[in-house]
Amino acid sequence: MDTRLRLIRVDDAATLAAVVSASAEHLRPWEPTRSPAYFTEAGQHDVIVQALAAERAGTSVPFVIESVDGELLGRITLSGITRGALQSCAMGYWIRADRVRQGHASRAVRAAAAHAFEVLRLHRVQAETLPENVGSQRALQAAGFTRYGLAPEYLRIAGAWRDHVMFQLLAPTDR
């Protein structure tokens, strides 16, 4: 099964609500604490509207990850897009619980990084994982990212400030 990205749409709200609800226990250790509203269609609608507003402002590119037959597999977002001397963004992603360990994350990370370099013309993409999130680290490394440090108490995840391992990928130098 192959993996592709497409820009998120408002009409993804119901499907995303079903997927995040079914994957809630799987995603809980890796994400900020979510309100019950987040797992509803209305909550996902609000998330999508905010994501598309950031896309129109040029600060984010919110994708859904899907199979070639259109099954929604997860989300990946290029956020914090910064121009000027930095030319960088951050990448965050998740894969639904019943589709992990099938290579979707690695393929999605590769495709999103290609978008950052080829379409957005950025120089650098960064991503962070919890130290124990070995699966996410493998996905990043399979896509060519390198580990470059540790950020103490970087993000508030599952209700606590948590250290994160820092990864980056630089644009090919031949462009």
Secondary structure by P-SEA (a helix, b strand, c coil): cccccccccccaaaaaaaaaaaacccccccccccccccccaaaaaaaaaaaaaaaaaccbbbbbbbccccccccccccccccccccccccccccccccccccaaaaaaaaaaaaaacccccccbbbbbbcccaaaaaaaaaaacccccccccccccccccbbbbbbbbccccccc
